[in-house]
Amino acid sequence: MWPGALLTLLLCSSLEAQENSFTINSINMVILPSHEVQNGNNLTLQCNVDISTTSHVRLQHWVLFYKDDVLFHNVSSTEMTESYIIPQARVYDSGTYKCTVILNNKVKTTPEYEVLVRGVPSPRVVLDKKEVIEGGVVMINCSVPEEKGPVHFAIAKVNLETKDTKLKRKKSSPNQNSVTLEFTVEEQERLIYFQCQASILSMRDMETSEVTKSDMVTVREFFSSPKLYVYPEGPILEGTPMHINCTIQVAHVAVAFPEIIIQRDKMIVAHSREGSRATYSEIATVEHNGNYTCKVETSQISKVSSIVVNVTELFSKPKLETSATRLDQGDTLHLWCTTSGASADNFTIQKGDVIVSQTNSFLKRASQEDSGTYTCVAGIGKVFKKSNAVRITVCEMLSKPRIFYNSKTEVIKGRTIKVNCQSINGTLPISYHLLKATDILESRIVGSNTPAVFEDNPTEDAAYQCKASNCHSNSEMTSELLLVKVIAPVAEVKLLILNNKMVESGTEIVLRCFVNKVSGPIMYKFYREKEVNPIHEVSSNDTQAFWYMEEAGVEQGGQYYCTASNRANLLPNIPKSNILTVKVFLAPWKKGLIAVAVIGVIIALLVLGARCYFRKKAKAKQMPVEMSRPAVPLLTSNNEKVLSDSGPEASRPYGYNDDIGNHATKPINENKEPLTLDVEYTEVEVNSLEPHEENGRLT
């Protein structure tokens, strides 16, 4: 609605402005009666506008009122002053105000003016009841109807008789102007009333109201204070029946009885949840002396009263004594019981709940079964008193402890073994000490017949012994000596050559494989590098082993290593030595012999070559003469070779060369000498026939 009206006014003003000229000279706001106003008084906001115009009539303009930048009122006017009245200003009216004038397209706004409303109206207090029983609840409603939330309330419960504030509670109501709280009425409160005060934050300050009192509330007792009575009255002698009564009076409107509790010191001796009485009855003894308290309680209320009871002692508490609390088996056990005052006519001595004597004395030869706790009970008439407890321990002598260890195999160096010590017979607990050589390795106390277990990590052969002791007066018992043999595994292996690594052929090679001090027997194995099978192996108790090669050849050169292990070494963790490189070289005399042989072969080859050369040269010179001779029949009628000469030359055809053989001829001009004669010759080819072909080939 307001935007539409503003639009209409602006259109009208625009039409007037087209004909007239105008200006807004100033605008201000006046706050009456002042910037601070008391709660409940009227507050007037006055907006004054000064406008100049050429028109003969006053121009229509809008005046807008803002609180904390929020528009809360606007008016269309031709007047120079417009007012807005806030009747009965409240705290929530505090804030910053301003006004704005709009004429045509011109707008002007006043500065902001701060307004404070002081004081808060007195709150109203309403109770849900004016009479209540102890432990009951009163509902209090506190409100400030004139104000708006948030409001902070403080409500207190006041005892009219003492004027003391028993309880004060605070509560805020963020969106409302009231709160409701519950207050429980406590014991011994008779007349009470409630006070309420309201506080509201006004700008920067907290405004607080006056304190408003509620109507009076009358409190009725739910139950009276308890009363204690002791019968009989006066001095009470031990053995006399004693009664302690606690009584109360309960209001008629009560729907249930409270609980009544009677205590001696802090121990509850009697209680009741039904009725108005609780009773505690006993045959009086000095143990019944003390301060008796009666408490009467509900969920909200507790009332207490007390009385002191004194009982005269008839005879003293019996005292049980013994010659010794710790005995060896076979010693004499003697217990006796005494009292002072009147002589008791009834005694019993008990071990636990079992009566062992019906007199004031107990005597016997001690056995282990006599260990336990003993007490004495003395009585006169109906009065019985129990003595102090005496703990008797009868010690059975220990049997000789046996010592053993858990390993079923040999003990390997550094590994843990468990040594057990055990005495089969003897009173518990037993204290065991494990000795290694003469030193105490460890001590242990065992409360059962199970062995005491000790752990050790021996690195060499060891001797263990066990000592056991208990409460018996005899000295401690010692076990037999336990000898433990420790096997040291091979950890490091080394390989050396006893002579130089450069070995002359024909001399010996001696390799030494050795280890540190370990347990035997030790298996030594010698290997050549890259070979799977050992070249030598031997088992020995010594810490070293050797491999011999009496006459080394060049083929014995190479890389060698060895391994060593005993039964403490498990595959594949077999230690391996360093790799040793051995070089075998020839002896000087062998080198000379080889040199002579090589030179001889060279000379022989040279001589043979020279001989062949001269022989060929001689054949070449004889060739022309032999070529001119007539052919000689080579075969007989029986296909046999005819030998014309018995010499080696006669069996060869003319022109035969050893290098060529029977299947080729060689030119006679091998030496590149020119032939000047024309010689006619016949070439004869000799074939060697197989025997089965001879008859078929002959003509």
Secondary structure, DSSP 8 states (H G I E B T S, - for coil): -HHHHHHHHHHHHHHHHHHS-EEEEEEEEEEES-SEEETTS-EEEEEEEEEEESSSS---EEEEEEETTEEEEEEEESSSEEEEEESS--GGG-EEEEEEEEETTEEEE---EEEEEE-----EEEES-SEEETT-EEEEEEE-TTS-S-EEEEEEEEETTT--EEEEEEEEESS-SEEEEEEE--TT--EEEEEEEEEEEETTEEEE---EE---EEEE-SB---EEEEES-S-EETTSEEEEEEE--B-TT-SS--EEEEEETTEEEEEESSSSEEEEEEE--GGG-EEEEEEEE-SS-EEEEEEEE-EE-SB---EEEES-SEEETTSEEEEEEE--BS--SEEEEEETTEEEESSSEEEEE--GGG-EEEEEEEEETTEEEE---EEEEEE------EEEE--SS-EETT--EEEEEE-SSS-S-EEEEEEETTEEEEEEEESSSS-EEEEE--SS-EEEEEEEE-SSSS--EE---EEE-EE-----EEEEESS-SEEETTS-EEEEEEESS--S-EEEEEEETT-SS-SEEEEESSSEEEEEESS--GGG-EEEEEEEE-TT--TT---B---EEEEEE--HHHHHHHHHHHHHHHHHHHHHHHHHHHHHHHHHHHHHHHHTS-----B-TTS-B--S-SSTTTTS-TT--TTT-TT----S-TT-----S-------------GGGHHHH--
